[in-house]
Amino acid sequence: MFLTRFRVNTARPGARRLLSSPQVLHAAVMSSFPSLLPTDTPPPDGPRVLWRLDHTARAEVMLYVVSPDPPDMTHLVEQAGWPAAATGSAPGWESRPYSPLLDRLTAGEQWAFRLTANPVHQIRRKADEPTKRTAHLTPVHQMGWLLKRQEQCGFRVLEKPDDRRLLPSGTTHTGQPHHGDRYELTVHDKRALSFDKFRGPAKTPARKGAVSLVTVTFDGRLEVTDPELLRRTLRQGIGKAKAYGCGLLTLAPLGTTG
């Protein structure tokens, strides 16, 4: 496994085109792996290509990719990259082996984490209607979506010490759960995305309708509870819309930022 970082040059027209559509960016990311065919489907329990866009405090846009093989992002550098002198990396991107981190995860370790996800749930408006996938729209429900999945993903989100909680028992003034007060967890960068979906050859794609989804970014602190489950999560992602930049969980030592 490899973790790759690519700094996007947002001033370039090619970058603006890529950033305007998650499907276009997904296609560009997958083109970094010549051995993968467009029709290839990742095995249910195997590693897959995951990617995420991070918007930093310095107004930079960073593309992170986790993949079974190292990517060749030459085409992305040509479309949306920076000169090597500006990135500090000769090819215009930086890839590092991911397996050393995965292999040394142990229960009880604590890490900072970041995740961009598509928190959804199934609802039925009428008794005789089929369920429909619908986005969670409030931070309380979005955090609840992640907290429900933490055990099966091999970690638990850390709770704040009592002296750091603003309200008792992690509740709001209305009595509803307030996960952001109880847990070391924040949700930000909510984005409502809408774009056209195309299929077929790149030169003559066919429009297959519109895609709408809501994404948010979680930052927080976690403790490893099951190293093997967490390794699977880091390789396979969390939730839906993985082709559109969701699901990639990354770890960092506590006390670091970015």
C-alpha positions, 0 to 999 in steps of 0.5 A, a space after each residue: 500500500 502507498 500514501 500519496 500527496 499531490 498539491 493542486 495548482 488551483 490557478 490552472 484551468 485544468 485544475 479548476 476543471 478537475 475540482 468542478 466534478 468529483 467524477 472527472 477527478 476520480 477518472 484522473 486519479 484512476 488514470 494514475 494506475 495504468 494496470 487498472 482497467 476502467 471496468 475493474 472492480 476492487 475485491 470486497 475485502 481487498 485494498 482499493 484506490 481511495 482519494 480525498 481533497 483537503 482544503 488547508 488553512 493556507 488556502 491550499 488544496 491537497 489531493 491524498 491518495 491511498 492505493 495498492 500500487 504507487 501512482 504515476 501522476 505525470 498527467 496530473 502535474 501537466 494539467 493541475 500541478 506545480 513545478 518541481 521547485 514549488 513542491 519540493 518533490 522532483 516528480 511533482 507528487 510524493 508517495 510513501 509506503 503505507 504498510 509500515 504504518 499499517 503493520 505497526 498499529 496496536 490496540 490502545 494507541 491514540 491518533 489524530 484522524 481526518 475523514 471526508 465522508 458522505 453520511 447517509 441513512 435510509 428513510 421511507 416517507 410513506 409506509 408503501 414506498 421503498 426506502 430512499 438514501 438521504 443525506 444527514 444534514 446536521 452536525 449532530 446526525 453526521 457525528 452520530 453516523 460516524 460514532 455508530 460505525 466506530 466499533 466495526 471500523 476498529 477504533 473509538 473516538 476519544 471522549 473529552 475530559 469532564 472539565 472540557 465539556 460545556 454541557 453535562 452528559 454531552 447534551 444540548 440546551 434542548 436535551 438532544 445529544 451533542 456529540 461535539 461536546 462529549 467527543 474529541 470530534 469536529 465536523 466542518 467543510 460541508 459541501 453539497 455537490 451536484 454534477 453530471 455522471 457520464 459513462 462510456 469512452 472518454 471521447 464520446 461519453 454518454 450522460 447517465 443523469 445527475 449526481 447529488 451528494 453531501 460531504 463533510 470532513 471529520 477531524 478528531 482523536 481516536 484510540 485503536 480498539 482492533 488493529 486488524 479492523 482498522 487496517 481494513 478500514 484504512 485500506 477500504 474506506 468508510 461509507 458511500 461515494 468512495 469514487 467521489 472523494 469520500 471514505 479515506 481515513 488518515 491518521 497523524 500523531 497527536 499534536 500535529 496539524 494538517 
